[in-house]
Amino acid sequence: MSDRISARHRSRAPRRTVLAVLGTAALGLSGLMASAPAEAQAATGSSHGAAWVRSCAQATTPGAMACNALRVTNARQHVKPLGVTADATPSGYGPADLLSAYNLPAGGGSGQTIAIVDAYNDPNAESDLATYRSQYGLPACTTANGCFRKTDEHGGTSYPRNSTGWAGEISLDLDMVSAIAPNAHIILVEAKTASTADLGTAVNTAVRLGAQYVSNSYGGPESASDASYDESYYNHPGVVITASSGDSGYGVEYPAASQYVTAVGGTSLKRDSSSRGWNESVWNTSSTEGTGSGCSAYDTKPAWQTDGGCAQRTVADVAAVADPATGVAVYQTYGGSGWSVYGGTSAASPIIASVYADAGTPSAGLYPSSFPYAHTGSLNDVTSGSTTTCSPSYLCTAGPGFDGPTGLGTPNGLAAFTG
């Protein structure tokens, strides 16, 4: 884990009686990994002392999607034993960390509705969300108080089958919205399957139900049908549509490749002694693990994107934390044992959607993915790190100004997300 996480536990452990839960090694509670379906054990990775598992098996067939969530399996968690009233701080970055790193206001999102689109069902979504928000002193967001709504892909309550892998994705998404825009209303729309058609239908439903911001933390192979998918599902002027760029290194996923969405890449986020207090570099673990970037094979380049290395759409537009080794705290009980640390560009997409929500309702008829291009000086320019060697190099290597892995940079306040 990051130096910040390790140091915090070294300082806290002697002062507090706690029960340490060490990744999968301590899952004797229920034999979690033995009973979880293959989707939750798809592949593993490690870097800088952090080991993780993909929540969803990678999609290899056009028209099929996979979530981009990575769950850290060796993060030491401190939880309250019976009879102990003092709370322990979960591992991973919490709301205060993220607001500090991205210069964001506390209490954002008032009057806004953010939708999370995922596949399959998390039966514990609302109760897990309540635990996360309680831990960090955030206002309750429940069905009862009108803040939270869960629907199927058509807006009803015929929820799809349960999935432990996608439940991790759902928990990650809901918690990141809560961290960045705690006063926003949240709609969780659960698609029947992880197909482009079902997830796209869920996007349309989210917009129909009043969401001004829709986060999509999934992706799959590009195809010649993407232009059609663009028009059927992702073309919503005046609505923020974000999509994670992928966790498999250099290369492009759909729907991040859509000309109508804000494609969100991933960084490694660490504290430092600079005036900002943080530094970021391209998230990269290996040639097959890291933030996605590159040129779309099929999708038209939007007018506001003027880089010369791609004749078609270039991914990404902006970025946020995604490295599991500098991951975020998440609470998950369906397919998880409580507090976890997550990474992947699945963390970055809902963060950026929520930053847009903090910035205010987009002007009608505009595509919010264009806003950062009009405010490049209001972002943290990420200038170090790469995922591989490519030509032209900016498509896989960070540098001053626009680059593939991190786009124009990461949030530095709200100015770059208004328009």
C-alpha positions in Angstrom: 0.0 0.0 0.0 1.0 3.6 -0.2 3.4 5.1 2.3 0.6 7.1 3.7 -1.5 4.0 4.5 1.4 2.1 6.0 2.6 5.0 8.2 -0.9 5.6 9.5 -1.2 2.0 10.7 2.2 2.0 12.3 1.2 5.0 14.3 -2.3 3.9 15.2 -1.9 0.2 16.0 0.0 0.6 19.4 -2.6 3.0 20.7 -5.8 1.0 19.9 -7.1 -2.5 20.4 -8.3 -3.6 17.0 -9.1 -6.6 15.0 -6.8 -6.7 11.9 -8.3 -8.2 8.8 -5.6 -9.0 6.3 -7.1 -9.3 2.8 -8.2 -12.8 1.8 -6.1 -14.4 4.5 -8.6 -13.4 7.2 -11.8 -14.3 5.4 -12.5 -17.3 7.7 -15.7 -15.4 8.5 -17.4 -17.0 5.6 -14.9 -18.6 3.2 -15.6 -15.7 0.9 -13.3 -16.4 -2.0 -14.1 -20.1 -2.1 -17.8 -19.3 -2.6 -17.4 -16.3 -4.9 -18.1 -16.8 -8.6 -15.2 -16.8 -11.1 -16.0 -13.2 -12.0 -14.6 -12.0 -8.7 -11.4 -14.0 -9.1 -10.6 -13.2 -12.7 -7.0 -12.1 -12.4 -4.6 -10.8 -9.9 -1.9 -8.1 -9.9 0.6 -6.4 -7.6 2.7 -3.3 -7.4 4.5 -1.3 -4.7 3.5 -3.8 -2.0 -0.2 -3.9 -2.9 -1.8 -7.1 -4.3 -5.2 -7.0 -5.9 -7.8 -9.0 -7.8 -10.0 -7.8 -10.7 -13.7 -7.7 -9.7 -14.7 -8.7 -13.2 -13.1 -10.9 -15.8 -11.9 -8.8 -18.7 -14.3 -8.6 -21.7 -12.9 -9.9 -24.9 -15.9 -10.0 -27.2 -17.3 -6.8 -28.8 -20.6 -5.9 -27.3 -19.6 -7.3 -23.9 -18.4 -5.2 -21.0 -16.5 -5.7 -17.8 -16.2 -3.5 -14.7 -12.8 -1.8 -14.1 -12.6 -2.2 -10.3 -9.5 -3.7 -8.7 -9.8 -4.8 -5.0 -6.7 -4.8 -2.9 -6.3 -8.1 -1.1 -3.5 -7.3 1.3 -4.7 -4.1 2.9 -4.7 -4.4 6.7 -8.0 -3.1 8.0 -8.7 -2.1 11.6 -12.2 -2.6 12.8 -13.9 -2.1 16.1 -14.0 -5.2 18.4 -17.0 -5.7 20.6 -17.1 -3.3 23.5 -14.7 -0.7 21.9 -16.4 2.6 21.1 -13.6 4.4 19.4 -13.7 4.2 15.6 -10.7 3.1 13.6 -9.9 4.8 10.3 -10.2 2.5 7.3 -7.3 2.0 5.0 -7.3 3.8 1.7 -8.1 7.4 0.9 -11.3 8.8 2.3 -13.4 11.8 1.4 -11.1 14.4 3.2 -8.1 13.0 1.3 -9.7 13.2 -2.1 -11.2 16.7 -1.5 -7.7 17.9 -0.4 -5.9 16.3 -3.4 -8.3 17.8 -5.9 -9.0 21.2 -4.2 -12.7 20.5 -3.9 -15.3 22.0 -1.6 -16.8 20.0 1.2 -20.6 19.4 1.0 -20.8 19.5 -2.7 -23.6 18.2 -5.0 -26.5 20.0 -3.5 -29.5 20.0 -5.8 -27.9 17.5 -8.3 -28.7 13.9 -9.2 -25.8 11.5 -10.1 -26.5 8.1 -11.6 -24.3 5.1 -11.3 -24.8 2.5 -14.1 -23.6 -1.0 -13.4 -24.5 -4.6 -14.4 -26.2 -7.1 -12.1 -27.4 -6.6 -8.5 -25.8 -5.7 -5.2 -28.5 -6.6 -2.6 -26.5 -4.8 0.1 -25.9 -1.6 -1.8 -28.0 0.8 0.3 -26.9 -0.6 3.7 -23.2 -0.6 2.7 -23.6 3.0 1.4 -25.0 3.9 4.8 -22.0 2.5 6.6 -19.5 4.3 4.4 -21.3 7.6 4.9 -21.7 7.1 8.6 -18.0 6.4 9.0 -17.0 9.7 7.4 -19.8 11.8 8.9 -21.6 12.3 5.6 -25.3 13.0 5.5 -27.5 9.9 5.2 -28.6 9.0 1.7 -31.5 6.5 1.8 -34.6 5.5 0.0 -36.6 6.7 2.9 -35.3 10.3 2.8 -35.5 10.4 -1.0 -31.7 10.7 -1.6 -31.1 7.2 -2.9 -33.0 5.2 -5.6 -32.2 1.8 -7.0 -33.8 0.6 -10.3 -33.4 -2.0 -12.9 -32.3 -0.9 -16.4 -35.9 0.1 -17.3 -36.5 2.1 -14.1 -38.4 -0.6 -12.2 -37.6 -2.9 -9.4 -37.1 -6.2 -11.3 -33.5 -6.4 -10.3 -31.1 -8.6 -12.1 -29.3 -11.6 -10.6 -26.8 -10.9 -7.8 -23.1 -10.6 -8.5 -20.3 -10.5 -6.0 -17.9 -9.0 -8.6 -20.1 -6.2 -9.8 -21.2 -5.6 -6.2 -17.6 -4.5 -5.5 -17.9 -2.1 -8.5 -21.2 -0.8 -7.2 -19.8 -0.2 -3.7 -16.8 1.6 -5.2 -19.0 3.8 -7.4 -21.5 4.8 -4.6 -18.7 5.5 -2.2 -16.8 7.8 -4.6 -20.0 9.8 -5.3 -20.5 10.1 -1.6 -16.9 11.3 -1.0 -17.0 14.0 -3.7 -20.6 15.1 -3.8 -22.2 14.1 -0.5 -25.3 16.3 -0.9 -26.2 14.9 -4.3 -29.1 12.5 -4.8 -27.9 9.1 -6.2 -29.6 6.8 -8.6 -28.2 3.3 -9.0 -29.3 1.7 -12.3 -28.6 -2.0 -12.6 -28.4 -3.5 -16.1 -29.7 -7.1 -16.6 -26.4 -8.2 -18.1 -23.0 -6.7 -18.9 -23.8 -6.2 -22.5 -23.5 -2.9 -24.3 -27.2 -2.9 -25.1 -28.3 -3.5 -21.5 -25.8 -1.1 -20.0 -26.6 1.5 -22.6 -30.3 1.1 -21.9 -29.5 1.7 -18.3 -27.8 5.0 -19.3 -30.9 6.1 -21.1 -33.0 5.2 -18.1 -30.7 7.2 -15.8 -31.1 10.3 -18.0 -34.9 9.8 -18.2 -35.1 9.6 -14.5 -33.5 13.0 -14.1 -29.8 12.3 -13.6 -27.6 15.2 -14.9 -24.5 13.2 -14.3 -24.0 9.5 -15.3 -20.9 7.5 -14.4 -19.9 4.3 -16.3 -17.1 2.3 -14.8 -16.9 -0.4 -17.4 -15.6 -1.1 -20.8 -15.1 -3.6 -23.6 -13.5 -4.1 -27.0 -14.2 -1.5 -29.7 -16.3 -2.5 -32.7 -17.7 -1.2 -35.9 -21.0 -0.9 -34.1 -19.8 1.8 -31.7 -21.0 4.7 -33.8 -24.5 3.3 -33.6 -24.1 2.7 -29.9 -23.0 6.3 -29.6 -26.3 7.6 -31.0 -28.5 5.0 -29.2 -27.1 5.3 -25.7 -24.4 8.0 -25.0 -25.5 11.0 -27.0 -27.1 13.2 -24.3 -26.3 16.9 -24.8 -26.5 18.8 -21.5 -25.8 15.7 -19.5 -22.4 14.6 -18.1 -21.5 11.1 -19.2 -18.2 9.8 -17.8 -16.5 6.5 -18.7 -13.4 4.8 -17.3 -10.6 4.4 -19.8 -9.7 0.8 -18.6 -7.2 -1.0 -16.5 -5.3 -3.0 -19.1 -2.7 -0.4 -20.1 -2.2 1.1 -23.5 -5.2 0.5 -25.7 -8.8 1.8 -26.0 -12.1 0.6 -24.6 -15.6 1.5 -25.4 -17.6 3.5 -24.2 -14.6 5.6 -23.1 -13.9 5.9 -26.9 -17.3 7.5 -27.5 -17.1 11.1 -28.8 -19.9 12.0 -26.5 -18.4 11.0 -23.1 -15.7 12.3 -20.8 -13.1 9.6 -20.9 -11.4 9.3 -17.5 -7.8 7.9 -17.1 -6.0 7.0 -14.0 -3.2 8.2 -11.8 -1.1 7.2 -8.9 -1.8 9.7 -6.1 0.7 10.3 -3.2 1.2 13.0 -0.6 4.3 15.1 -0.8 5.8 18.3 0.6 4.8 20.5 -2.4 2.4 23.5 -2.0 -0.4 21.3 -3.3 0.5 18.6 -0.8 0.1 15.8 -3.4 1.7 14.6 -6.6 0.4 12.4 -9.4 1.9 10.3 -12.1 0.5 7.9 -14.7 -0.9 4.8 -13.1 1.1 1.9 -14.5 1.9 -1.5 -13.1 2.9 -3.6 -16.1 2.3 -3.8 -19.8 -1.1 -5.3 -19.1 -2.1 -3.3 -16.0 -2.5 0.4 -15.9 -4.6 3.2 -17.3 -6.0 2.9 -20.8 -5.2 5.3 -23.5 -4.8 5.6 -27.3 -6.6 6.2 -30.5 -10.1 4.9 -31.2 -10.4 2.7 -34.3 -14.0 3.7 -35.0 -15.2 6.8 -33.1 -15.1 10.3 -34.6 -12.8 12.9 -33.0 -14.8 15.6 -31.2 -14.3 19.1 -32.4 -12.7 20.3 -29.2 -10.0 17.6 -29.3 -7.1 18.9 -31.5 -4.1 16.6 -30.9 -2.5 15.4 -34.1 -1.6 11.8 -33.2 -5.0 10.3 -33.7 -7.2 10.8 -36.7 -10.1 9.5 -34.6 -11.1 10.0 -30.9 -8.2 10.1 -28.4 -8.5 8.6 -24.9 -8.4 10.1 -22.3 -9.8 13.6 -21.5 -9.0 13.9 -17.8 -8.0 11.6 -15.0 -8.1 10.9 -11.2 -6.7 8.4 -8.8 -6.8 4.8 -10.0 -3.7 3.0 -8.7 -4.6 0.3 -6.3 -1.4 0.9 -4.4 -2.7 4.4 -3.6 -6.3 3.3 -3.5 -9.5 4.5 -1.9 -11.5 3.1 1.0 -14.7 1.2 0.2 -17.3 -0.6 2.2 -18.6 -3.9 0.7 -20.4 -6.8 2.3 -21.8 -8.7 -0.6 -18.7 -10.4 -1.9 -16.6 -8.6 0.6 -16.0 -8.6 4.4 -16.5 -4.9 5.1 -13.8 -2.3 4.6 -11.6 -2.8 1.5 -9.2 -0.7 -0.6 -10.1 -0.4 -4.3 -8.4 1.0 -7.4 -8.8 0.9 -11.1 -10.2 3.6 -13.4 -13.6 2.6 -12.0 -12.6 4.8 -9.1 -11.8 7.7 -11.4 -15.0 7.8 -13.4 -17.4 8.5 -10.5 -15.0 10.9 -9.0 -15.0 13.0 -12.1 -18.8 12.7 -12.6 -19.1 14.0 -9.0 -16.7 16.9 -9.6 -18.9 18.0 -12.5 -21.9 17.8 -10.1 -20.1 20.0 -7.6 -19.5 22.5 -10.4 -23.1 22.9 -11.3 -25.7 21.9 -13.9 -24.2 22.0 -17.5 -25.7 24.4 -20.0 -28.4 22.8 -22.1 -27.3 21.5 -25.5 -23.6 21.4 -24.7 -21.3 18.4 -24.4 -19.6 18.6 -20.9 -16.7 16.6 -22.2 -15.6 19.8 -24.0 -15.5 21.9 -20.8 -11.9 20.9 -19.6 -10.5 21.8 -23.0 -11.7 25.4 -22.5 -10.1 25.6 -19.0 -6.8 23.8 -19.3 -5.1 26.0 -16.8 -7.5 25.0 -14.1 -6.3 21.4 -13.9 -3.3 19.6 -12.3 -1.1 18.8 -15.3 0.3 15.3 -14.8 3.7 15.2 -16.5 5.4 12.0 -15.3 4.9 8.3 -16.0 4.0 6.1 -18.9 2.3 2.8 -19.6 4.5 1.5 -22.4 6.5 2.8 -25.4 4.4 4.0 -28.4 4.4 6.4 -31.3 3.6 9.2 -31.0 4.8 9.0 -27.4 2.2 11.3 -25.8 -0.4 8.6 -26.3 1.2 6.5 -23.6 3.6 8.8 -21.8 2.6 11.9 -19.7 4.1 15.2 -20.5 3.2 18.9 -20.3 -0.2 19.6 -21.7 -2.4 16.9 -23.2 -1.5 13.2 -23.1 -3.3 10.0 -23.6 -3.0 8.4 -20.1 -4.2 11.5 -18.1 -5.7 13.7 -20.8 -5.5 17.3 -19.7 -4.9 16.5 -16.1 -6.8 16.0 -12.8 -9.2 18.3 -11.0 -7.8 21.5 -9.3 -11.0 22.9 -8.1 -14.2 23.2 -10.2 -13.4 25.7 -12.9 -12.4 23.2 -15.6 -15.8 21.4 -15.2 -18.1 24.3 -15.8 -19.6 25.5 -19.1 
